[in-house]
Amino acid sequence: MAEDTLTRAELTEAVYEEVGLSRNESAELVETVLGEMSNALIRGESVKISSFGSFTIRNKSERIGRNPKTGVEVPITPRRVVIFKPSHVLKSRINSPQDK
Amino acid sequence: MTKSELILKLSESNPHLYQRDIEILVATIFEEISYALECGNRVELRGFGTFATKKRGARTGRNPRTGDSVPVSEKFVPFFKTGKQLREKLNH
């Protein structure tokens, strides 16, 4: 199984083929989709895509970390992180036997 | 925000497009990502994040109700890592 990476370019190409808009507009729309999802997360909303998965925001409070190289303790500031929970559909697709 | 709300938002900001086309657009994006993961490939969307699969080795699990040992075979789980730009925007 060859290890390949899917990027914006391949998404744009797929949209171009499936929807039939120009490559330029396809690229812009891919960007808009990612932008709208990012903005929702930044607003603190979760993003739920059925049969794919959901992205939620979790608030992490401050904790003490350690520089693994020097052992020096450093405070890790409170932060918001994105948690992705894959849907059952996606999980089972990834584990279904198939010819790759 | 759900998938249908995302579609609605895109139709509002793109009144020249058919809603049908926007539905296909959104479906295509998530189908492509799912398919790439299914094939064991990575998905790298700079600024947003990357999707990859991680291997979970076979292990012996237990039925929590009965305590019986059950073999759990090897499996792959999807994994998302937030991109740098999004991570920074969440915490500025």
N, CA and C atoms of all chains as a GROMACS GRO file, in nm:
protein
  576
    1MET      N    1   0.086  -0.118   0.000
    1MET     CA    2   0.000   0.000   0.000
    1MET      C    3   0.090   0.124   0.000
    2ALA      N    4   0.080   0.200  -0.104
    2ALA     CA    5   0.166   0.317  -0.117
    2ALA      C    6   0.119   0.429  -0.025
    3GLU      N    7   0.208   0.489   0.044
    3GLU     CA    8   0.173   0.599   0.135
    3GLU      C    9   0.171   0.728   0.056
    4ASP      N   10   0.050   0.780   0.035
    4ASP     CA   11   0.032   0.902  -0.041
    4ASP      C   12  -0.030   1.006   0.050
    5THR      N   13  -0.018   1.130   0.012
    5THR     CA   14  -0.081   1.234   0.093
    5THR      C   15  -0.183   1.310   0.010
    6LEU      N   16  -0.303   1.321   0.066
    6LEU     CA   17  -0.408   1.399   0.000
    6LEU      C   18  -0.396   1.543   0.049
    7THR      N   19  -0.395   1.637  -0.044
    7THR     CA   20  -0.384   1.778  -0.005
    7THR      C   21  -0.497   1.857  -0.071
    8ARG      N   22  -0.492   1.988  -0.052
    8ARG     CA   23  -0.591   2.075  -0.115
    8ARG      C   24  -0.598   2.054  -0.266
    9ALA      N   25  -0.484   2.027  -0.327
    9ALA     CA   26  -0.480   2.012  -0.473
    9ALA      C   27  -0.568   1.897  -0.519
   10GLU      N   28  -0.561   1.783  -0.448
   10GLU     CA   29  -0.643   1.666  -0.486
   10GLU      C   30  -0.790   1.691  -0.455
   11LEU      N   31  -0.816   1.762  -0.344
   11LEU     CA   32  -0.956   1.794  -0.311
   11LEU      C   33  -1.015   1.884  -0.419
   12THR      N   34  -0.937   1.982  -0.460
   12THR     CA   35  -0.982   2.075  -0.564
   12THR      C   36  -1.011   1.999  -0.694
   13GLU      N   37  -0.922   1.907  -0.731
   13GLU     CA   38  -0.939   1.829  -0.853
   13GLU      C   39  -1.067   1.744  -0.846
   14ALA      N   40  -1.092   1.682  -0.729
   14ALA     CA   41  -1.211   1.600  -0.713
   14ALA      C   42  -1.337   1.685  -0.724
   15VAL      N   43  -1.334   1.804  -0.663
   15VAL     CA   44  -1.450   1.894  -0.669
   15VAL      C   45  -1.471   1.941  -0.813
   16TYR      N   46  -1.361   1.971  -0.880
   16TYR     CA   47  -1.366   2.014  -1.020
   16TYR      C   48  -1.435   1.908  -1.106
   17GLU      N   49  -1.399   1.782  -1.082
   17GLU     CA   50  -1.457   1.673  -1.160
   17GLU      C   51  -1.602   1.643  -1.123
   18GLU      N   52  -1.632   1.648  -0.994
   18GLU     CA   53  -1.767   1.611  -0.948
   18GLU      C   54  -1.870   1.721  -0.968
   19VAL      N   55  -1.831   1.845  -0.943
   19VAL     CA   56  -1.928   1.955  -0.947
   19VAL      C   57  -1.929   2.025  -1.082
   20GLY      N   58  -1.815   2.026  -1.150
   20GLY     CA   59  -1.812   2.087  -1.282
   20GLY      C   60  -1.796   2.238  -1.282
   21LEU      N   61  -1.741   2.292  -1.174
   21LEU     CA   62  -1.708   2.436  -1.173
   21LEU      C   63  -1.564   2.448  -1.222
   22SER      N   64  -1.517   2.572  -1.241
   22SER     CA   65  -1.379   2.590  -1.286
   22SER      C   66  -1.284   2.546  -1.175
   23ARG      N   67  -1.158   2.519  -1.212
   23ARG     CA   68  -1.060   2.479  -1.111
   23ARG      C   69  -1.040   2.589  -1.007
   24ASN      N   70  -1.039   2.713  -1.056
   24ASN     CA   71  -1.022   2.827  -0.964
   24ASN      C   72  -1.132   2.834  -0.861
   25GLU      N   73  -1.256   2.824  -0.911
   25GLU     CA   74  -1.369   2.834  -0.818
   25GLU      C   75  -1.372   2.712  -0.726
   26SER      N   76  -1.336   2.594  -0.778
   26SER     CA   77  -1.332   2.474  -0.695
   26SER      C   78  -1.233   2.494  -0.580
   27ALA      N   79  -1.115   2.550  -0.613
   27ALA     CA   80  -1.012   2.574  -0.511
   27ALA      C   81  -1.064   2.671  -0.405
   28GLU      N   82  -1.133   2.776  -0.450
   28GLU     CA   83  -1.185   2.875  -0.356
   28GLU      C   84  -1.289   2.814  -0.263
   29LEU      N   85  -1.374   2.728  -0.321
   29LEU     CA   86  -1.479   2.667  -0.240
   29LEU      C   87  -1.423   2.570  -0.137
   30VAL      N   88  -1.320   2.495  -0.175
   30VAL     CA   89  -1.255   2.404  -0.078
   30VAL      C   90  -1.203   2.488   0.039
   31GLU      N   91  -1.142   2.601   0.005
   31GLU     CA   92  -1.089   2.692   0.107
   31GLU      C   93  -1.201   2.746   0.196
   32THR      N   94  -1.314   2.781   0.132
   32THR     CA   95  -1.427   2.836   0.208
   32THR      C   96  -1.481   2.732   0.307
   33VAL      N   97  -1.490   2.606   0.262
   33VAL     CA   98  -1.540   2.501   0.351
   33VAL      C   99  -1.449   2.490   0.474
   34LEU      N  100  -1.318   2.483   0.451
   34LEU     CA  101  -1.224   2.472   0.562
   34LEU      C  102  -1.230   2.596   0.651
   35GLY      N  103  -1.247   2.712   0.587
   35GLY     CA  104  -1.256   2.838   0.661
   35GLY      C  105  -1.379   2.844   0.750
   36GLU      N  106  -1.494   2.802   0.695
   36GLU     CA  107  -1.618   2.804   0.774
   36GLU      C  108  -1.608   2.708   0.892
   37MET      N  109  -1.547   2.593   0.869
   37MET     CA  110  -1.530   2.497   0.979
   37MET      C  111  -1.437   2.555   1.086
   38SER      N  112  -1.326   2.616   1.042
   38SER     CA  113  -1.232   2.677   1.136
   38SER      C  114  -1.301   2.788   1.217
   39ASN      N  115  -1.377   2.873   1.146
   39ASN     CA  116  -1.442   2.985   1.216
   39ASN      C  117  -1.539   2.936   1.320
   40ALA      N  118  -1.614   2.830   1.289
   40ALA     CA  119  -1.708   2.776   1.388
   40ALA      C  120  -1.631   2.729   1.511
   41LEU      N  121  -1.519   2.661   1.490
   41LEU     CA  122  -1.438   2.611   1.603
   41LEU      C  123  -1.382   2.728   1.684
   42ILE      N  124  -1.338   2.832   1.613
   42ILE     CA  125  -1.282   2.949   1.681
   42ILE      C  126  -1.389   3.018   1.766
   43ARG      N  127  -1.514   3.017   1.716
   43ARG     CA  128  -1.625   3.073   1.795
   43ARG      C  129  -1.659   2.984   1.914
   44GLY      N  130  -1.601   2.865   1.917
   44GLY     CA  131  -1.626   2.774   2.028
   44GLY      C  132  -1.735   2.672   1.998
   45GLU      N  133  -1.786   2.674   1.873
   45GLU     CA  134  -1.890   2.578   1.834
   45GLU      C  135  -1.826   2.446   1.796
   46SER      N  136  -1.902   2.337   1.811
   46SER     CA  137  -1.851   2.212   1.757
   46SER      C  138  -1.900   2.198   1.614
   47VAL      N  139  -1.830   2.118   1.537
   47VAL     CA  140  -1.866   2.096   1.396
   47VAL      C  141  -1.897   1.948   1.381
   48LYS      N  142  -2.022   1.918   1.342
   48LYS     CA  143  -2.063   1.778   1.330
   48LYS      C  144  -2.093   1.745   1.185
   49ILE      N  145  -2.016   1.652   1.131
   49ILE     CA  146  -2.036   1.610   0.993
   49ILE      C  147  -2.083   1.465   0.997
   50SER      N  148  -2.210   1.443   0.964
   50SER     CA  149  -2.264   1.308   0.979
   50SER      C  150  -2.191   1.210   0.887
   51SER      N  151  -2.175   1.090   0.935
   51SER     CA  152  -2.102   0.980   0.871
   51SER      C  153  -1.953   1.009   0.848
   52PHE      N  154  -1.904   1.119   0.904
   52PHE     CA  155  -1.760   1.146   0.900
   52PHE      C  156  -1.705   1.155   1.043
   53GLY      N  157  -1.753   1.255   1.117
   53GLY     CA  158  -1.708   1.270   1.254
   53GLY      C  159  -1.739   1.408   1.308
   54SER      N  160  -1.703   1.432   1.433
   54SER     CA  161  -1.728   1.565   1.488
   54SER      C  162  -1.602   1.623   1.548
   55PHE      N  163  -1.593   1.755   1.537
   55PHE     CA  164  -1.482   1.830   1.593
   55PHE      C  165  -1.538   1.909   1.711
   56THR      N  166  -1.479   1.894   1.827
   56THR     CA  167  -1.526   1.972   1.942
   56THR      C  168  -1.408   2.045   2.003
   57ILE      N  169  -1.440   2.149   2.082
   57ILE     CA  170  -1.337   2.228   2.148
   57ILE      C  171  -1.330   2.185   2.293
   58ARG      N  172  -1.212   2.165   2.340
   58ARG     CA  173  -1.196   2.135   2.482
   58ARG      C  174  -1.106   2.241   2.545
   59ASN      N  175  -1.146   2.289   2.662
   59ASN     CA  176  -1.066   2.388   2.734
   59ASN      C  177  -0.972   2.317   2.828
   60LYS      N  178  -0.844   2.348   2.815
   60LYS     CA  179  -0.743   2.286   2.902
   60LYS      C  180  -0.699   2.392   3.003
   61SER      N  181  -0.697   2.356   3.129
   61SER     CA  182  -0.651   2.454   3.228
   61SER      C  183  -0.498   2.448   3.239
   62GLU      N  184  -0.443   2.546   3.309
   62GLU     CA  185  -0.298   2.554   3.319
   62GLU      C  186  -0.242   2.432   3.393
   63ARG      N  187  -0.127   2.383   3.349
   63ARG     CA  188  -0.063   2.273   3.421
   63ARG      C  189   0.088   2.292   3.411
   64ILE      N  190   0.158   2.219   3.493
   64ILE     CA  191   0.303   2.230   3.492
   64ILE      C  192   0.360   2.125   3.398
   65GLY      N  193   0.438   2.172   3.301
   65GLY     CA  194   0.504   2.080   3.210
   65GLY      C  195   0.653   2.078   3.243
   66ARG      N  196   0.723   2.001   3.167
   66ARG     CA  197   0.866   1.987   3.192
   66ARG      C  198   0.936   1.981   3.057
   67ASN      N  199   1.043   2.051   3.044
   67ASN     CA  200   1.124   2.038   2.923
   67ASN      C  201   1.191   1.902   2.930
   68PRO      N  202   1.156   1.814   2.836
   68PRO     CA  203   1.206   1.676   2.848
   68PRO      C  204   1.360   1.668   2.837
   69LYS      N  205   1.419   1.767   2.773
   69LYS     CA  206   1.564   1.763   2.755
   69LYS      C  207   1.637   1.811   2.881
   70THR      N  208   1.588   1.921   2.938
   70THR     CA  209   1.660   1.980   3.052
   70THR      C  210   1.597   1.945   3.186
   71GLY      N  211   1.470   1.900   3.185
   71GLY     CA  212   1.403   1.870   3.311
   71GLY      C  213   1.351   1.993   3.383
   72VAL      N  214   1.364   2.110   3.321
   72VAL     CA  215   1.318   2.235   3.384
   72VAL      C  216   1.165   2.243   3.378
   73GLU      N  217   1.103   2.276   3.489
   73GLU     CA  218   0.957   2.288   3.493
   73GLU      C  219   0.914   2.419   3.428
   74VAL      N  220   0.812   2.411   3.344
   74VAL     CA  221   0.757   2.533   3.282
   74VAL      C  222   0.605   2.526   3.288
   75PRO      N  223   0.540   2.639   3.318
   75PRO     CA  224   0.394   2.635   3.319
   75PRO      C  225   0.340   2.627   3.176
   76ILE      N  226   0.241   2.541   3.153
   76ILE     CA  227   0.175   2.535   3.023
   76ILE      C  228   0.046   2.615   3.039
   77THR      N  229   0.034   2.720   2.960
   77THR     CA  230  -0.078   2.813   2.974
   77THR      C  231  -0.211   2.746   2.939
   78PRO      N  232  -0.322   2.796   2.996
   78PRO     CA  233  -0.453   2.740   2.960
   78PRO      C  234  -0.477   2.758   2.811
   79ARG      N  235  -0.539   2.662   2.747
   79ARG     CA  236  -0.559   2.672   2.603
   79ARG      C  237  -0.682   2.595   2.557
   80ARG      N  238  -0.721   2.623   2.434
   80ARG     CA  239  -0.833   2.550   2.373
   80ARG      C  240  -0.776   2.456   2.268
   81VAL      N  241  -0.820   2.332   2.271
   81VAL     CA  242  -0.773   2.236   2.172
   81VAL      C  243  -0.892   2.174   2.098
   82VAL      N  244  -0.867   2.129   1.975
   82VAL     CA  245  -0.970   2.064   1.894
   82VAL      C  246  -0.960   1.914   1.917
   83ILE      N  247  -1.073   1.850   1.943
   83ILE     CA  248  -1.079   1.705   1.956
   83ILE      C  249  -1.160   1.654   1.837
   84PHE      N  250  -1.107   1.558   1.763
   84PHE     CA  251  -1.183   1.498   1.653
   84PHE      C  252  -1.230   1.360   1.696
   85LYS      N  253  -1.362   1.340   1.689
   85LYS     CA  254  -1.416   1.209   1.721
   85LYS      C  255  -1.472   1.150   1.592
   86PRO      N  256  -1.407   1.046   1.539
   86PRO     CA  257  -1.454   0.988   1.413
   86PRO      C  258  -1.588   0.918   1.433
   87SER      N  259  -1.672   0.920   1.330
   87SER     CA  260  -1.802   0.852   1.338
   87SER      C  261  -1.780   0.702   1.324
   88HIS      N  262  -1.881   0.626   1.362
   88HIS     CA  263  -1.872   0.480   1.348
   88HIS      C  264  -1.856   0.440   1.203
   89VAL      N  265  -1.923   0.515   1.115
   89VAL     CA  266  -1.914   0.486   0.972
   89VAL      C  267  -1.769   0.496   0.925
   90LEU      N  268  -1.702   0.603   0.964
   90LEU     CA  269  -1.563   0.622   0.922
   90LEU      C  270  -1.473   0.515   0.984
   91LYS      N  271  -1.493   0.488   1.112
   91LYS     CA  272  -1.410   0.387   1.179
   91LYS      C  273  -1.424   0.251   1.112
   92SER      N  274  -1.548   0.213   1.078
   92SER     CA  275  -1.563   0.080   1.019
   92SER      C  276  -1.513   0.078   0.875
   93ARG      N  277  -1.524   0.191   0.805
   93ARG     CA  278  -1.469   0.194   0.668
   93ARG      C  279  -1.319   0.171   0.671
   94ILE      N  280  -1.252   0.231   0.768
   94ILE     CA  281  -1.107   0.219   0.777
   94ILE      C  282  -1.064   0.076   0.809
   95ASN      N  283  -1.151   0.003   0.878
   95ASN     CA  284  -1.114  -0.133   0.916
   95ASN      C  285  -1.177  -0.243   0.832
   96SER      N  286  -1.254  -0.203   0.728
   96SER     CA  287  -1.315  -0.308   0.647
   96SER      C  288  -1.212  -0.366   0.553
   97PRO      N  289  -1.211  -0.499   0.539
   97PRO     CA  290  -1.113  -0.560   0.450
   97PRO      C  291  -1.141  -0.520   0.305
   98GLN      N  292  -1.039  -0.490   0.233
   98GLN     CA  293  -1.055  -0.448   0.094
   98GLN      C  294  -0.922  -0.461   0.022
   99ASP      N  295  -0.927  -0.453  -0.111
   99ASP     CA  296  -0.804  -0.454  -0.190
   99ASP      C  297  -0.756  -0.311  -0.201
  100LYS      N  298  -0.634  -0.288  -0.158
  100LYS     CA  299  -0.585  -0.151  -0.164
  100LYS      C  300  -0.477  -0.137  -0.270
  101MET      N  301  -2.215   2.352   1.463
  101MET     CA  302  -2.247   2.358   1.321
  101MET      C  303  -2.254   2.216   1.265
  102THR      N  304  -2.360   2.186   1.196
  102THR     CA  305  -2.375   2.054   1.135
  102THR      C  306  -2.345   2.064   0.986
  103LYS      N  307  -2.344   1.949   0.919
  103LYS     CA  308  -2.318   1.949   0.775
  103LYS      C  309  -2.423   2.032   0.702
  104SER      N  310  -2.550   2.019   0.743
  104SER     CA  311  -2.654   2.095   0.671
  104SER      C  312  -2.642   2.245   0.697
  105GLU      N  313  -2.598   2.282   0.817
  105GLU     CA  314  -2.577   2.425   0.844
  105GLU      C  315  -2.460   2.480   0.763
  106LEU      N  316  -2.359   2.396   0.746
  106LEU     CA  317  -2.243   2.434   0.664
  106LEU      C  318  -2.287   2.457   0.519
  107ILE      N  319  -2.371   2.366   0.468
  107ILE     CA  320  -2.422   2.377   0.332
  107ILE      C  321  -2.505   2.505   0.315
  108LEU      N  322  -2.589   2.532   0.416
  108LEU     CA  323  -2.672   2.651   0.413
  108LEU      C  324  -2.588   2.778   0.408
  109LYS      N  325  -2.485   2.781   0.491
  109LYS     CA  326  -2.396   2.896   0.498
  109LYS      C  327  -2.327   2.919   0.364
  110LEU      N  328  -2.282   2.810   0.302
  110LEU     CA  329  -2.214   2.821   0.173
  110LEU      C  330  -2.310   2.867   0.064
  111SER      N  331  -2.436   2.822   0.072
  111SER     CA  332  -2.534   2.866  -0.031
  111SER      C  333  -2.562   3.015  -0.016
  112GLU      N  334  -2.565   3.062   0.109
  112GLU     CA  335  -2.590   3.205   0.130
  112GLU      C  336  -2.477   3.290   0.076
  113SER      N  337  -2.352   3.244   0.097
  113SER     CA  338  -2.240   3.326   0.050
  113SER      C  339  -2.209   3.302  -0.098
  114ASN      N  340  -2.276   3.203  -0.161
  114ASN     CA  341  -2.255   3.176  -0.304
  114ASN      C  342  -2.388   3.165  -0.377
  115PRO      N  343  -2.463   3.277  -0.381
  115PRO     CA  344  -2.599   3.270  -0.438
  115PRO      C  345  -2.602   3.230  -0.586
  116HIS      N  346  -2.487   3.237  -0.654
  116HIS     CA  347  -2.484   3.200  -0.796
  116HIS      C  348  -2.477   3.049  -0.816
  117LEU      N  349  -2.460   2.973  -0.707
  117LEU     CA  350  -2.448   2.827  -0.722
  117LEU      C  351  -2.578   2.758  -0.680
  118TYR      N  352  -2.604   2.643  -0.743
  118TYR     CA  353  -2.720   2.563  -0.702
  118TYR      C  354  -2.688   2.499  -0.568
  119GLN      N  355  -2.788   2.490  -0.480
  119GLN     CA  356  -2.766   2.423  -0.352
  119GLN      C  357  -2.725   2.277  -0.374
  120ARG      N  358  -2.779   2.217  -0.478
  120ARG     CA  359  -2.746   2.079  -0.514
  120ARG      C  360  -2.594   2.063  -0.535
  121ASP      N  361  -2.535   2.163  -0.605
  121ASP     CA  362  -2.391   2.158  -0.631
  121ASP      C  363  -2.311   2.174  -0.503
  122ILE      N  364  -2.361   2.258  -0.412
  122ILE     CA  365  -2.291   2.277  -0.285
  122ILE      C  366  -2.298   2.149  -0.202
  123GLU      N  367  -2.410   2.080  -0.210
  123GLU     CA  368  -2.421   1.951  -0.139
  123GLU      C  369  -2.319   1.852  -0.195
  124ILE      N  370  -2.305   1.850  -0.326
  124ILE     CA  371  -2.208   1.758  -0.389
  124ILE      C  372  -2.065   1.798  -0.348
  125LEU      N  373  -2.041   1.929  -0.348
  125LEU     CA  374  -1.909   1.980  -0.308
  125LEU      C  375  -1.870   1.931  -0.169
  126VAL      N  376  -1.961   1.952  -0.072
  126VAL     CA  377  -1.932   1.914   0.066
  126VAL      C  378  -1.917   1.761   0.078
  127ALA      N  379  -2.007   1.689   0.012
  127ALA     CA  380  -1.998   1.542   0.017
  127ALA      C  381  -1.867   1.493  -0.043
  128THR      N  382  -1.825   1.556  -0.155
  128THR     CA  383  -1.701   1.515  -0.221
  128THR      C  384  -1.581   1.533  -0.130
  129ILE      N  385  -1.576   1.647  -0.061
  129ILE     CA  386  -1.463   1.674   0.027
  129ILE      C  387  -1.450   1.566   0.135
  130PHE      N  388  -1.561   1.536   0.204
  130PHE     CA  389  -1.551   1.437   0.312
  130PHE      C  390  -1.534   1.295   0.260
  131GLU      N  391  -1.588   1.269   0.141
  131GLU     CA  392  -1.568   1.138   0.081
  131GLU      C  393  -1.421   1.118   0.044
  132GLU      N  394  -1.360   1.219  -0.013
  132GLU     CA  395  -1.218   1.210  -0.051
  132GLU      C  396  -1.130   1.186   0.071
  133ILE      N  397  -1.158   1.259   0.179
  133ILE     CA  398  -1.079   1.243   0.302
  133ILE      C  399  -1.099   1.101   0.357
  134SER      N  400  -1.225   1.056   0.362
  134SER     CA  401  -1.253   0.922   0.414
  134SER      C  402  -1.183   0.816   0.331
  135TYR      N  403  -1.191   0.832   0.198
  135TYR     CA  404  -1.133   0.732   0.110
  135TYR      C  405  -0.981   0.726   0.126
  136ALA      N  406  -0.919   0.842   0.138
  136ALA     CA  407  -0.773   0.846   0.157
  136ALA      C  408  -0.735   0.771   0.285
  137LEU      N  409  -0.810   0.793   0.392
  137LEU     CA  410  -0.782   0.726   0.520
  137LEU      C  411  -0.804   0.576   0.507
  138GLU      N  412  -0.909   0.541   0.432
  138GLU     CA  413  -0.941   0.401   0.409
  138GLU      C  414  -0.825   0.330   0.338
  139CYS      N  415  -0.756   0.402   0.251
  139CYS     CA  416  -0.643   0.346   0.177
  139CYS      C  417  -0.514   0.354   0.257
  140GLY      N  418  -0.521   0.406   0.377
  140GLY     CA  419  -0.402   0.415   0.460
  140GLY      C  420  -0.318   0.540   0.432
  141ASN      N  421  -0.377   0.634   0.358
  141ASN     CA  422  -0.303   0.756   0.326
  141ASN      C  423  -0.327   0.867   0.427
  142ARG      N  424  -0.241   0.966   0.425
  142ARG     CA  425  -0.256   1.083   0.512
  142ARG      C  426  -0.332   1.191   0.436
  143VAL      N  427  -0.391   1.283   0.509
  143VAL     CA  428  -0.456   1.398   0.449
  143VAL      C  429  -0.397   1.521   0.516
  144GLU      N  430  -0.335   1.607   0.437
  144GLU     CA  431  -0.268   1.721   0.496
  144GLU      C  432  -0.329   1.850   0.443
  145LEU      N  433  -0.400   1.922   0.529
  145LEU     CA  434  -0.463   2.048   0.490
  145LEU      C  435  -0.399   2.158   0.573
  146ARG      N  436  -0.294   2.215   0.519
  146ARG     CA  437  -0.215   2.317   0.590
  146ARG      C  438  -0.302   2.425   0.650
  147GLY      N  439  -0.276   2.457   0.774
  147GLY     CA  440  -0.350   2.563   0.840
  147GLY      C  441  -0.473   2.511   0.910
  148PHE      N  442  -0.529   2.399   0.859
  148PHE     CA  443  -0.647   2.341   0.923
  148PHE      C  444  -0.605   2.222   1.009
  149GLY      N  445  -0.542   2.125   0.947
  149GLY     CA  446  -0.495   2.010   1.023
  149GLY      C  447  -0.464   1.892   0.934
  150THR      N  448  -0.418   1.785   0.994
  150THR     CA  449  -0.390   1.664   0.917
  150THR      C  450  -0.467   1.547   0.976
  151PHE      N  451  -0.510   1.458   0.886
  151PHE     CA  452  -0.577   1.334   0.926
  151PHE      C  453  -0.482   1.220   0.892
  152ALA      N  454  -0.475   1.122   0.979
  152ALA     CA  455  -0.394   1.005   0.952
  152ALA      C  456  -0.457   0.887   1.025
  153THR      N  457  -0.411   0.768   0.995
  153THR     CA  458  -0.461   0.653   1.072
  153THR      C  459  -0.348   0.601   1.158
  154LYS      N  460  -0.384   0.554   1.275
  154LYS     CA  461  -0.285   0.496   1.365
  154LYS      C  462  -0.320   0.352   1.390
  155LYS      N  463  -0.217   0.270   1.395
  155LYS     CA  464  -0.239   0.127   1.415
  155LYS      C  465  -0.250   0.096   1.564
  156ARG      N  466  -0.352   0.020   1.597
  156ARG     CA  467  -0.366  -0.030   1.734
  156ARG      C  468  -0.342  -0.181   1.728
  157GLY      N  469  -0.241  -0.226   1.796
  157GLY     CA  470  -0.206  -0.368   1.790
  157GLY      C  471  -0.312  -0.458   1.850
  158ALA      N  472  -0.306  -0.585   1.818
  158ALA     CA  473  -0.398  -0.682   1.875
  158ALA      C  474  -0.374  -0.690   2.026
  159ARG      N  475  -0.479  -0.711   2.101
  159ARG     CA  476  -0.463  -0.720   2.247
  159ARG      C  477  -0.572  -0.811   2.302
  160THR      N  478  -0.558  -0.845   2.426
  160THR     CA  479  -0.662  -0.924   2.490
  160THR      C  480  -0.750  -0.829   2.571
  161GLY      N  481  -0.874  -0.821   2.531
  161GLY     CA  482  -0.966  -0.733   2.603
  161GLY      C  483  -1.048  -0.815   2.700
  162ARG      N  484  -1.134  -0.746   2.773
  162ARG     CA  485  -1.220  -0.817   2.866
  162ARG      C  486  -1.363  -0.769   2.852
  163ASN      N  487  -1.454  -0.862   2.860
  163ASN     CA  488  -1.595  -0.825   2.864
  163ASN      C  489  -1.619  -0.763   3.002
  164PRO      N  490  -1.653  -0.634   3.006
  164PRO     CA  491  -1.663  -0.568   3.137
  164PRO      C  492  -1.774  -0.628   3.224
  165ARG      N  493  -1.872  -0.689   3.163
  165ARG     CA  494  -1.981  -0.744   3.242
  165ARG      C  495  -1.944  -0.878   3.306
  166THR      N  496  -1.882  -0.964   3.224
  166THR     CA  497  -1.854  -1.098   3.273
  166THR      C  498  -1.709  -1.119   3.316
  167GLY      N  499  -1.620  -1.030   3.271
  167GLY     CA  500  -1.479  -1.045   3.304
  167GLY      C  501  -1.407  -1.146   3.216
  168ASP      N  502  -1.478  -1.202   3.117
  168ASP     CA  503  -1.415  -1.299   3.027
  168ASP      C  504  -1.312  -1.231   2.937
  169SER      N  505  -1.203  -1.301   2.910
  169SER     CA  506  -1.104  -1.249   2.814
  169SER      C  507  -1.155  -1.269   2.673
  170VAL      N  508  -1.139  -1.166   2.592
  170VAL     CA  509  -1.175  -1.176   2.450
  170VAL      C  510  -1.060  -1.121   2.368
  171PRO      N  511  -1.022  -1.191   2.262
  171PRO     CA  512  -0.914  -1.138   2.179
  171PRO      C  513  -0.965  -1.020   2.096
  172VAL      N  514  -0.892  -0.909   2.094
  172VAL     CA  515  -0.927  -0.794   2.011
  172VAL      C  516  -0.821  -0.788   1.903
  173SER      N  517  -0.864  -0.798   1.776
  173SER     CA  518  -0.764  -0.801   1.670
  173SER      C  519  -0.710  -0.661   1.640
  174GLU      N  520  -0.603  -0.658   1.568
  174GLU     CA  521  -0.539  -0.533   1.527
  174GLU      C  522  -0.637  -0.444   1.451
  175LYS      N  523  -0.631  -0.314   1.477
  175LYS     CA  524  -0.717  -0.225   1.398
  175LYS      C  525  -0.653  -0.089   1.378
  176PHE      N  526  -0.712  -0.011   1.289
  176PHE     CA  527  -0.662   0.123   1.260
  176PHE      C  528  -0.765   0.224   1.305
  177VAL      N  529  -0.718   0.330   1.369
  177VAL     CA  530  -0.811   0.435   1.411
  177VAL      C  531  -0.773   0.567   1.346
  178PRO      N  532  -0.875   0.644   1.300
  178PRO     CA  533  -0.846   0.774   1.242
  178PRO      C  534  -0.802   0.872   1.351
  179PHE      N  535  -0.719   0.966   1.312
  179PHE     CA  536  -0.658   1.057   1.406
  179PHE      C  537  -0.646   1.194   1.340
  180PHE      N  538  -0.674   1.299   1.416
  180PHE     CA  539  -0.665   1.435   1.361
  180PHE      C  540  -0.569   1.519   1.445
  181LYS      N  541  -0.481   1.590   1.377
  181LYS     CA  542  -0.392   1.681   1.448
  181LYS      C  543  -0.420   1.822   1.397
  182THR      N  544  -0.451   1.912   1.487
  182THR     CA  545  -0.486   2.049   1.450
  182THR      C  546  -0.366   2.120   1.386
  183GLY      N  547  -0.392   2.192   1.280
  183GLY     CA  548  -0.286   2.267   1.212
  183GLY      C  549  -0.240   2.386   1.295
  184LYS      N  550  -0.121   2.432   1.263
  184LYS     CA  551  -0.059   2.539   1.340
  184LYS      C  552  -0.143   2.667   1.340
  185GLN      N  553  -0.188   2.704   1.221
  185GLN     CA  554  -0.264   2.830   1.208
  185GLN      C  555  -0.394   2.825   1.288
  186LEU      N  556  -0.466   2.713   1.280
  186LEU     CA  557  -0.591   2.700   1.353
  186LEU      C  558  -0.564   2.699   1.504
  187ARG      N  559  -0.459   2.628   1.544
  187ARG     CA  560  -0.423   2.621   1.686
  187ARG      C  561  -0.395   2.761   1.740
  188GLU      N  562  -0.324   2.841   1.660
  188GLU     CA  563  -0.292   2.977   1.705
  188GLU      C  564  -0.417   3.063   1.713
  189LYS      N  565  -0.506   3.048   1.616
  189LYS     CA  566  -0.629   3.129   1.617
  189LYS      C  567  -0.721   3.092   1.733
  190LEU      N  568  -0.713   2.968   1.779
  190LEU     CA  569  -0.795   2.926   1.892
  190LEU      C  570  -0.746   2.988   2.023
  191ASN      N  571  -0.620   3.029   2.025
  191ASN     CA  572  -0.558   3.071   2.150
  191ASN      C  573  -0.489   3.206   2.144
  192HIS      N  574  -0.537   3.296   2.059
  192HIS     CA  575  -0.466   3.424   2.053
  192HIS      C  576  -0.518   3.522   2.155
   0.00000   0.00000   0.00000
